[in-house]
Amino acid sequence: MADEKGSWKRFKRISFDSKTFSKRALKAENSTTRHAHKFVLNKLDSLRNVKRHVVVWLTIMGLLIVGVALQMLWYQQAYRTAAWKDGGTYAEAVQGPINTLNPLYATTPAEQSASKLLFSSLYTYDDTGSLSDDLATSMTIGQNGREYVVGIRDDVRWSDDVKLTAQDVVYTVGLMKSAEVRSVMYTRGEWADVTAEALNEHTVKFTLSAPSASFPHALTFATLPRHILEDVSPGAIRQSAFSVSPVGSGPFTLRLLQTSTNGSHKIANLSASSKYYRGAPKLARFELHGYKDQEDMLRALQTGEVNAAAGTDAQKSDLPSSFKIKLYPVNSGVYALFNSDSPVLKELKIRQALQAGTDTKDLRGAIGYDVPDLHLPFVNGQLEGQGIPAPVPLDVAKATGLLDQAGWKLPAGQTTRQNSSGQPLQLNIVTVKDPTYEKVLERLAGQWRKLGIKVTTDIKDPSDPRQDFVQATLQPRNYDVLLQKLVIGADPDVFAYWHSSQASRVGFNFANYRNSTSDDALASARARTEQALRNQKYKAFAAQWLKDVPAIGLYQSVMQYVYRPSVQPEIKIGGVPSETDRYSDVRYWSAERIPVYKTP
């Protein structure tokens, strides 16, 4: 207690000297300022002096870091690559509405494409254009050339898991032949005199009324399920539920047939079939978009609604630079078909004048991309060896001379030729709505007008039910000239287009061409199996065809395929029968990629 009091007394005696405190504070301030100048400000001056060296070293370090990163990426690219993987959705645009998924009634490119993806057939075409087994495993031809026995696989199942048998094949043939069913395949007439019989579950026998070397190519029809359709009356099959929700045996199965959100077109949503006998496709899904015209297809490509389009006439300038465009020739030809029953064109000299005065090279130039020339009723390569008829050269002077000889003179100061009665030389050219055909039509009409012919053109829309193109135009041959594509196929049997027996309302001889020499050559060639002999017969027919001029070959058809680099269509075709044969390797198509390591 005493000590505490003493301490307090000493504290009270401590006095505060402000002058002394101020001196000491000033001394501390001066000392701090000297240290700041010495250890901070002077160092900053030195740093400014070495700034250039610091920047150089920092730049060098940055370059070293970037170099190391690039080296790592470069080495990574050496042992890594992008590979296509399973899965993904492939969206393809095709022209034509999808009104049915029943192959018996497939007429538009979109409907025919759907049939190829959903159904299988006895035979198909490989990427070389050769006939190849699909459902079939063997074929035996009888000695008389009229019997074909075909064995089929025993591991094929429909998408509802029912086994596919020979009875399904026989049933399908019956549907194609039925007048009540009215299949579009029946109108070709190739099945009228053919009978089909199931010898057992895996063997079918076809019997023909006469030998036909081209018959194996007719076995590419889609096979339909008997167990689904046998309870439906033939006349009701077209409107049955099967036509919008089919059961097939192809590489894909139907998930949903829907209308697009804006109502402009229909989309067939397909899934890869795990039951497909040749192995499930790499794709998980396939979307088939059916557009009404080329303009809609181009818009869908530009907006990313689809990532590929078949049969489009889009130009490179219409698409983003990343798009790829490939051309595939197909075994079809575009012709100017002359109606031989027309009052004007029944005169041979008129047809010969048009032949000599038509510049087909100029017509092909109007298309916008390269297409092969075509001057015969066959596609290039179907006739072999020596003696193939040469094309008739362009000769405008010869054309005008022939018109004069035929009695059609060009009065002074006039642009249209007239006969002795004062009637103008007039032709009506009809074609279907198609941008390419329309370009060729315009150029062709211009060439013929220069010859003194008054040309009128008529463009029909086959998708418009009000026009009824088949019944109102094709069947009555309501035209002078028809600009039309003829599907020739893998075999050069063109009997259906040029034999006089087919010059009827239901036939495909749209030129009404009749010539006994041509008839004999066509009938004899299809009845013989010796390839060399058939070749000679077809050369004889081609020579007569050029002389009679029932048509002018304009160009061989080409399928233009456009796709984004984000997908990989495995199309390897080169001269195949039709555009749908692009699907020969569809199970290998891809829509997704992933990085993978390379193996050493």
C-alpha positions in Angstrom: 0.0 0.0 0.0 2.8 2.3 0.9 4.6 1.6 -2.3 1.6 2.4 -4.4 1.2 5.8 -2.8 4.8 6.5 -3.4 4.6 5.7 -7.1 1.6 7.9 -7.5 3.4 10.8 -5.9 6.3 10.4 -8.3 4.0 10.4 -11.4 2.3 13.6 -10.3 5.7 15.3 -10.1 6.4 14.5 -13.9 6.1 17.7 -16.0 5.5 18.1 -19.8 7.9 20.2 -21.8 6.3 21.1 -25.2 9.5 22.7 -26.7 11.4 19.5 -26.1 8.7 17.4 -27.7 8.6 19.6 -30.8 12.3 19.3 -31.2 12.2 15.6 -31.0 9.2 15.3 -33.4 11.0 17.5 -35.9 14.1 15.4 -35.6 12.0 12.2 -36.3 10.4 13.9 -39.3 13.7 14.8 -40.8 15.1 11.3 -40.2 12.0 9.7 -41.9 12.3 12.0 -44.9 16.0 11.2 -45.3 15.2 7.5 -45.2 12.4 7.8 -47.7 14.6 9.6 -50.2 17.4 7.1 -49.6 15.4 3.9 -49.7 12.3 4.7 -51.8 12.5 7.8 -54.0 16.1 7.2 -55.1 15.2 3.6 -55.9 12.3 4.8 -58.1 14.6 6.9 -60.0 16.8 3.9 -60.6 13.8 1.9 -61.7 13.0 4.4 -64.3 16.5 4.1 -65.5 16.2 0.3 -66.0 12.6 0.4 -67.3 13.6 -0.5 -70.8 15.6 -3.5 -69.5 12.6 -4.6 -67.5 10.2 -4.4 -70.4 12.6 -6.3 -72.6 12.9 -9.1 -70.0 9.1 -9.2 -69.5 8.6 -9.5 -73.3 11.1 -12.3 -73.5 9.4 -14.1 -70.7 6.0 -13.7 -72.3 7.4 -15.0 -75.6 8.9 -18.0 -73.9 5.5 -18.8 -72.2 3.6 -18.4 -75.5 6.2 -20.6 -77.2 5.9 -23.3 -74.7 2.1 -23.2 -75.0 2.2 -23.4 -78.8 4.7 -26.2 -78.6 2.4 -28.1 -76.3 -0.5 -27.6 -78.6 1.5 -28.6 -81.6 2.6 -31.8 -80.0 -1.0 -32.4 -78.8 -2.2 -32.2 -82.5 0.5 -34.7 -83.4 -1.1 -37.3 -81.2 -4.8 -36.2 -81.1 -7.3 -35.9 -83.9 -11.1 -35.3 -84.3 -13.0 -38.5 -85.0 -16.6 -39.0 -86.0 -18.5 -40.8 -83.3 -21.8 -42.7 -82.9 -24.9 -40.7 -82.1 -26.2 -37.3 -83.1 -29.0 -36.1 -85.4 -28.7 -35.7 -89.1 -31.3 -33.2 -90.6 -31.7 -33.4 -94.4 -33.9 -31.3 -96.6 -35.5 -32.8 -99.7 -38.0 -31.3 -102.1 -41.6 -32.4 -102.2 -44.3 -32.8 -99.6 -44.5 -35.8 -97.3 -48.1 -36.8 -97.8 -47.5 -40.5 -97.3 -44.9 -42.9 -95.9 -46.3 -45.9 -97.8 -43.8 -46.9 -100.6 -46.8 -47.9 -102.8 -47.7 -44.3 -103.2 -44.3 -42.5 -102.8 -44.0 -40.0 -105.7 -42.1 -37.0 -104.4 -38.4 -37.1 -103.7 -39.1 -36.6 -100.0 -41.5 -39.6 -99.9 -39.1 -41.8 -101.9 -36.3 -40.9 -99.5 -38.4 -41.9 -96.5 -39.2 -45.2 -98.2 -35.5 -45.9 -98.7 -34.7 -45.2 -95.0 -37.7 -47.1 -93.5 -37.9 -50.2 -95.8 -35.6 -52.8 -97.2 -35.8 -54.6 -100.6 -34.5 -57.8 -102.2 -31.8 -55.9 -104.0 -30.3 -52.5 -103.9 -27.4 -50.6 -105.6 -24.0 -50.3 -104.1 -21.7 -47.2 -104.4 -20.5 -48.3 -107.8 -24.1 -48.5 -109.2 -24.0 -52.3 -109.3 -26.9 -54.5 -108.2 -26.2 -55.8 -104.7 -27.9 -58.1 -102.2 -30.1 -56.6 -99.6 -32.7 -59.0 -98.3 -31.7 -61.5 -101.0 -28.9 -64.0 -100.5 -29.0 -65.9 -103.8 -30.6 -65.9 -107.3 -31.0 -68.8 -109.7 -32.3 -68.2 -113.2 -34.1 -71.0 -115.0 -32.9 -72.3 -118.4 -35.8 -70.7 -120.1 -34.9 -67.3 -118.8 -38.4 -66.9 -117.4 -38.0 -68.2 -113.8 -36.0 -66.5 -111.0 -35.7 -68.2 -107.7 -34.5 -65.8 -104.9 -33.3 -66.9 -101.5 -33.8 -64.3 -98.6 -32.1 -63.8 -95.2 -33.5 -65.5 -92.2 -32.4 -62.9 -89.7 -34.6 -60.0 -90.7 -37.2 -58.6 -88.4 -39.8 -55.9 -88.8 -39.6 -52.9 -86.4 -42.4 -54.5 -84.3 -40.1 -57.6 -83.9 -42.1 -59.9 -86.2 -39.9 -62.0 -88.6 -39.8 -61.0 -92.3 -40.5 -64.0 -94.6 -41.0 -64.8 -98.3 -44.7 -64.4 -97.7 -44.2 -60.7 -97.2 -42.4 -60.5 -100.6 -45.2 -62.3 -102.4 -47.8 -60.2 -100.6 -46.1 -57.0 -101.7 -46.0 -58.1 -105.3 -49.8 -58.7 -105.1 -50.3 -55.2 -103.8 -48.3 -53.7 -106.6 -50.3 -55.5 -109.2 -53.7 -54.9 -107.7 -55.9 -52.5 -109.6 -57.7 -51.6 -106.4 -54.5 -50.6 -104.6 -53.5 -48.4 -107.5 -49.8 -48.3 -106.6 -47.6 -46.0 -108.5 -45.3 -49.0 -109.1 -48.1 -50.8 -110.9 -48.4 -48.1 -113.5 -44.9 -48.9 -114.8 -46.4 -52.1 -116.2 -43.3 -54.2 -115.3 -45.3 -56.5 -113.0 -48.4 -57.1 -115.0 -47.3 -60.5 -116.4 -45.2 -61.6 -113.4 -46.3 -64.1 -110.7 -44.6 -64.6 -107.3 -44.8 -67.7 -105.2 -43.3 -68.5 -101.8 -41.6 -71.9 -102.0 -40.9 -71.7 -98.3 -40.3 -69.1 -95.6 -37.0 -68.0 -97.2 -37.4 -68.7 -100.9 -39.4 -66.8 -103.5 -40.0 -67.9 -107.1 -40.8 -65.3 -109.8 -42.3 -66.5 -113.2 -42.3 -64.2 -116.2 -44.4 -64.4 -119.3 -41.3 -63.8 -121.4 -37.5 -63.7 -120.8 -36.3 -60.3 -119.5 -32.6 -59.6 -118.9 -33.5 -56.5 -116.9 -35.8 -58.2 -114.4 -33.3 -58.4 -111.5 -33.3 -54.6 -111.5 -37.1 -54.7 -110.8 -36.4 -56.5 -107.5 -35.5 -53.2 -105.8 -39.1 -52.5 -104.6 -39.7 -51.9 -100.9 -41.1 -55.0 -99.1 -44.2 -54.5 -97.0 -45.4 -56.4 -93.9 -48.2 -58.8 -94.6 -49.2 -59.2 -91.0 -50.0 -55.5 -90.7 -51.8 -54.9 -94.0 -53.6 -58.2 -94.8 -56.6 -57.2 -92.8 -56.9 -53.9 -94.6 -59.0 -53.9 -97.8 -56.9 -53.1 -100.9 -58.9 -50.0 -101.7 -58.4 -48.6 -98.2 -54.6 -49.1 -97.9 -53.7 -45.6 -99.1 -55.8 -44.0 -96.3 -54.9 -46.6 -93.6 -52.9 -45.8 -90.5 -49.9 -47.6 -92.0 -49.4 -44.7 -94.5 -48.6 -42.3 -91.7 -47.2 -44.8 -89.1 -45.5 -47.6 -91.0 -43.8 -50.7 -89.8 -40.6 -51.3 -91.8 -37.4 -53.3 -91.8 -34.9 -50.6 -92.9 -32.1 -49.0 -91.1 -34.4 -46.5 -89.4 -37.8 -46.6 -87.8 -40.4 -43.8 -87.5 -40.7 -41.9 -84.3 -43.0 -39.2 -85.3 -44.4 -37.5 -88.5 -44.9 -33.9 -87.5 -45.6 -30.5 -89.0 -43.0 -27.8 -88.6 -43.8 -25.1 -86.0 -44.7 -22.5 -88.7 -46.7 -25.1 -90.6 -44.6 -24.8 -93.8 -43.6 -28.4 -94.1 -43.6 -31.9 -92.6 -40.7 -33.7 -90.8 -40.3 -37.4 -90.6 -38.4 -38.0 -87.3 -36.6 -41.3 -87.5 -34.6 -43.4 -85.0 -31.8 -45.8 -85.8 -33.1 -49.4 -85.8 -31.3 -51.6 -83.3 -32.8 -54.6 -85.1 -31.4 -53.7 -88.5 -29.8 -56.9 -89.9 -26.8 -55.1 -91.4 -26.0 -53.4 -88.2 -27.4 -50.3 -86.5 -26.5 -46.9 -88.1 -24.0 -44.7 -86.4 -26.6 -41.9 -86.3 -29.0 -41.9 -83.4 -31.7 -40.0 -85.3 -32.4 -38.9 -88.9 -34.7 -35.9 -89.6 -36.2 -35.8 -93.1 -37.6 -32.4 -93.9 -39.9 -32.2 -97.0 -40.0 -28.7 -98.5 -42.4 -27.5 -101.2 -39.7 -25.7 -103.3 -36.1 -24.8 -103.7 -36.5 -21.5 -102.0 -37.6 -23.1 -98.8 -34.7 -25.6 -98.9 -32.2 -22.7 -99.3 -33.7 -20.8 -96.4 -33.6 -23.9 -94.2 -29.9 -24.3 -95.0 -29.1 -20.6 -94.3 -31.0 -20.6 -91.0 -29.5 -23.9 -89.7 -32.9 -25.7 -89.7 -31.2 -28.5 -91.5 -27.5 -29.4 -92.0 -27.8 -30.9 -95.5 -30.0 -30.8 -98.6 -30.3 -33.2 -101.5 -31.3 -32.2 -105.0 -30.9 -28.4 -104.4 -29.8 -26.0 -107.1 -28.3 -23.6 -104.5 -25.2 -21.7 -105.8 -22.1 -21.3 -103.8 -22.7 -17.6 -103.4 -26.1 -18.4 -101.7 -24.5 -20.3 -98.9 -21.9 -19.6 -96.1 -18.4 -20.3 -97.2 -18.1 -23.3 -94.9 -20.7 -25.3 -96.8 -19.6 -28.1 -99.0 -21.2 -28.8 -102.4 -20.8 -32.1 -104.3 -22.2 -33.2 -107.6 -23.3 -36.8 -108.2 -24.4 -38.0 -111.7 -27.4 -40.2 -111.7 -28.8 -42.5 -114.4 -31.5 -40.2 -115.6 -31.6 -37.8 -118.5 -33.5 -34.6 -119.3 -35.1 -34.6 -122.7 -37.1 -32.3 -125.0 -39.8 -35.0 -125.9 -41.6 -34.3 -129.2 -45.2 -35.4 -129.4 -45.2 -37.3 -132.7 -49.0 -36.9 -132.9 -48.8 -33.1 -132.8 -50.0 -31.6 -136.1 -46.6 -29.8 -136.4 -44.2 -32.3 -135.0 -45.5 -35.3 -136.9 -43.5 -33.9 -139.8 -39.9 -35.5 -139.6 -38.2 -32.4 -141.2 -39.5 -30.2 -138.4 -38.1 -32.5 -135.7 -34.8 -32.7 -137.6 -34.7 -28.9 -137.9 -35.1 -28.6 -134.1 -32.4 -31.2 -133.6 -29.9 -29.3 -135.8 -30.9 -25.9 -134.4 -30.7 -26.7 -130.7 -27.4 -25.7 -128.9 -27.4 -28.2 -126.0 -24.0 -26.8 -124.8 -25.6 -23.4 -124.3 -28.6 -25.0 -122.5 -26.3 -26.8 -120.1 -24.5 -23.5 -119.4 -27.8 -22.0 -118.2 -27.9 -24.4 -115.3 -25.1 -22.8 -113.2 -23.1 -26.0 -112.5 -21.5 -28.7 -114.6 -23.7 -31.4 -116.0 -22.7 -34.2 -118.5 -23.9 -33.9 -122.0 -26.5 -36.4 -123.3 -27.4 -37.1 -126.9 -28.7 -40.7 -126.8 -31.7 -42.4 -125.1 -29.1 -43.9 -122.7 -26.9 -42.3 -120.1 -23.2 -42.1 -120.7 -21.3 -45.4 -120.3 -24.3 -47.7 -120.9 -23.2 -48.4 -124.5 -19.8 -49.9 -125.0 -17.3 -50.4 -127.8 -17.2 -49.2 -131.4 -20.2 -48.0 -133.4 -21.8 -45.8 -130.8 -23.8 -43.2 -132.7 -22.3 -39.7 -132.6 -24.2 -36.6 -131.7 -25.8 -34.5 -134.4 -23.8 -31.3 -134.6 -25.3 -27.8 -134.2 -26.1 -26.4 -137.6 -28.4 -23.4 -137.7 -28.2 -23.1 -141.5 -29.3 -26.7 -141.9 -32.2 -26.1 -139.5 -33.5 -23.1 -141.4 -33.1 -25.0 -144.7 -35.2 -27.9 -143.4 -37.9 -25.6 -142.2 -38.0 -24.0 -145.6 -38.2 -27.5 -147.3 -41.1 -28.4 -144.9 -43.1 -25.4 -146.3 -42.6 -23.0 -143.4 -41.3 -19.8 -144.8 -40.2 -16.6 -143.0 -41.9 -13.6 -144.7 -39.9 -10.5 -145.1 -40.0 -8.3 -142.0 -41.6 -11.1 -139.9 -40.2 -13.0 -136.9 -42.5 -16.1 -137.2 -42.6 -18.6 -140.1 -45.8 -19.4 -141.9 -47.1 -22.1 -144.1 -48.8 -21.6 -147.5 -52.1 -21.1 -145.6 -50.7 -18.3 -143.5 -50.7 -20.3 -140.3 -47.8 -19.5 -137.9 -45.3 -22.1 -137.0 -46.1 -22.5 -133.3 -45.0 -24.9 -130.5 -46.1 -25.2 -126.9 -43.4 -26.5 -124.5 -44.6 -27.9 -121.1 -42.4 -28.6 -118.1 -42.9 -29.0 -114.4 -42.1 -26.3 -111.7 -38.4 -26.6 -111.1 -35.7 -23.8 -111.1 -33.3 -25.8 -113.3 -35.9 -26.9 -115.8 -37.2 -23.3 -116.0 -33.7 -21.9 -116.8 -33.3 -24.5 -119.5 -36.8 -23.9 -120.8 -36.2 -20.2 -121.2 -32.9 -20.7 -123.1 -34.5 -23.4 -125.3 -37.5 -21.2 -126.2 -35.1 -18.4 -127.1 -33.1 -20.6 -129.5 -36.2 -21.8 -131.3 -37.6 -18.3 -131.6 -34.5 -17.3 -133.5 -35.4 -20.1 -136.0 -38.7 -18.3 -136.7 -40.9 -20.4 -134.4 -43.5 -18.9 -132.1 -42.9 -20.6 -128.8 -45.3 -20.6 -125.8 -44.3 -22.1 -122.5 -46.4 -23.7 -119.7 -45.0 -24.6 -116.3 -47.0 -27.1 -114.3 -46.9 -27.7 -110.6 -47.4 -31.4 -109.9 -48.0 -30.8 -106.2 -51.0 -28.6 -107.0 -54.1 -30.9 -107.1 -56.0 -28.3 -109.1 -53.7 -28.8 -112.0 -53.7 -32.6 -112.0 -50.6 -32.8 -114.1 -50.8 -36.5 -114.8 -54.4 -36.7 -115.9 -54.6 -33.3 -117.5 -51.2 -33.2 -119.2 -49.3 -36.4 -119.4 -52.0 -39.0 -120.1 -53.7 -37.1 -122.9 -50.3 -35.9 -124.2 -51.5 -32.3 -124.0 -48.3 -30.6 -125.3 -46.2 -30.3 -128.4 -42.9 -30.6 -126.5 -42.4 -31.9 -123.0 -39.3 -31.0 -121.1 -39.0 -33.9 -118.8 -36.6 -36.2 -116.9 -36.6 -39.9 -117.7 -35.2 -42.3 -115.1 -33.2 -44.8 -117.1 -31.8 -46.8 -114.3 -28.8 -49.1 -114.0 -29.9 -51.3 -116.9 -30.2 -49.8 -120.4 -33.7 -51.3 -120.9 -35.7 -48.2 -122.1 -38.6 -50.3 -123.5 -41.1 -48.4 -121.4 -40.1 -45.0 -122.9 -39.8 -45.8 -126.6 -41.6 -49.0 -127.6 -44.8 -48.3 -129.6 -46.9 -50.5 -127.2 -46.3 -47.9 -124.5 -47.7 -45.0 -126.5 -51.0 -45.0 -124.6 -52.6 -43.0 -121.8 -51.1 -45.3 -119.1 -47.8 -45.8 -120.9 -44.5 -43.9 -120.5 -43.9 -43.3 -124.2 -44.6 -39.6 -123.8 -43.3 -38.9 -127.4 -45.9 -41.3 -128.9 -42.9 -42.7 -130.8 -43.6 -45.6 -133.2 -41.1 -47.4 -135.4 -41.0 -51.1 -136.2 -37.2 -51.2 -136.4 -36.9 -49.6 -133.0 -39.6 -51.9 -131.6 -37.7 -55.0 -132.8 -34.4 -53.9 -131.3 -35.9 -53.0 -127.9 -37.9 -56.2 -127.6 -35.0 -58.4 -128.7 -32.5 -56.7 -126.4 -34.5 -57.1 -123.3 -35.1 -60.8 -124.0 -31.5 -61.7 -124.3 -29.0 -62.2 -121.5 -25.8 -62.0 -123.6 -24.4 -58.6 -122.8 -22.5 -58.2 -126.1 -25.6 -59.0 -128.1 -27.8 -56.6 -126.0 -25.2 -53.9 -126.6 -25.4 -54.3 -130.4 -29.2 -54.2 -130.3 -29.2 -51.0 -128.3 -26.7 -49.4 -130.6 -29.0 -50.2 -133.5 -31.9 -48.7 -131.6 -30.0 -45.6 -130.8 -29.0 -45.0 -134.4 -32.7 -45.3 -135.5 -33.7 -43.0 -132.6 -31.4 -40.3 -133.7 -32.7 -40.5 -137.2 -36.3 -40.4 -136.3 -35.8 -37.6 -133.6 -38.6 -38.4 -131.2 -36.7 -36.3 -128.7 -33.5 -34.3 -128.1 -31.2 -35.3 -125.3 -30.3 -32.2 -123.3 -28.2 -33.3 -120.4 -27.6 -36.1 -117.9 -29.2 -35.5 -114.5 -27.0 -34.6 -111.6 -27.8 -34.6 -107.9 -26.3 -31.6 -106.1 -25.7 -32.3 -102.4 -25.1 -29.5 -99.9 -24.0 -30.1 -96.4 -22.3 -28.4 -93.4 -18.9 -29.5 -92.3 -20.4 -30.5 -88.9 -21.8 -33.7 -90.6 -20.3 -36.4 -92.7 -22.6 -38.0 -95.3 -20.8 -41.1 -96.6 -22.0 -40.7 -100.2 -19.7 -42.5 -102.6 -22.0 -42.9 -105.6 -20.9 -42.5 -109.2 -23.6 -43.0 -111.8 -26.4 -44.7 -109.9 -30.1 -45.1 -110.9 -31.7 -42.4 -108.7 -31.1 -39.8 -106.0 -32.3 -42.1 -103.2 -29.4 -44.5 -103.8 -27.3 -42.0 -101.9 -28.4 -43.9 -98.8 -26.5 -47.0 -99.8 -24.1 -46.4 -97.0 -26.3 -44.3 -94.7 -25.5 -46.5 -91.7 -22.0 -45.0 -91.8 -23.1 -41.4 -91.8 -22.1 -39.2 -88.8 -23.2 -36.0 -87.2 -20.9 -35.6 -84.2 -17.1 -35.5 -83.6 -14.9 -35.8 -80.6 -11.1 -35.5 -80.0 -9.3 -38.8 -79.7 -5.7 -39.9 -79.2 -3.9 -41.4 -82.2 -2.4 -44.8 -81.8 1.3 -45.2 -82.5 
